[in-house]
Amino acid sequence: MGFFKPKPKDLTRGMKGNISETTVLQRLVAGGYVVLIPYGGSERYDFVIEDGDGNFWRIQVKTGWKHATNGAVQFWLYSVNPTLTKGKGNPRKLYTQRDCDYFAVYYPENGKVYLVPLSAFREGQTMGYLRLSVPMKRGFNSHKTDILMAEDYEI
């Protein structure tokens, strides 16, 4: 293409989600998992993985972003139904054990993927946090949610 390259589009929310799903898929396959992709995209999970023992696990992919003040990766523990955002009903639906078993969180800032069990979060919790470093002050966890160490969940 020489000096003239096609200009890429600005990333939309959907494009960011596609990048996260593609990155997670690559990491899971490279990590030795068999990955199944549900047809049609209407499930409450993005992938199913088969582990070395023949167990199957439903994976919901999320894109993480840095919390402004506490040095943690944060991500939503719910989905948003765009058909309900026009004032009819609650567009947010929390994930439950009926929906998925793990969140696979892609954090673009460091390029890492974290595989976190849904069971690590309390019922009704809306935001997940993965701590990137140990807090310097005691009492940091006075926030409503528990914060997990990111390195413990990296794949």
Summary of the structure (lengths in Angstrom):
residues: 155
radius of gyration: 17.1
end to end distance: 36.0
largest distance: 55.7
contacts: 392
relative contact order: 0.16
helix: 21%
strand: 31%
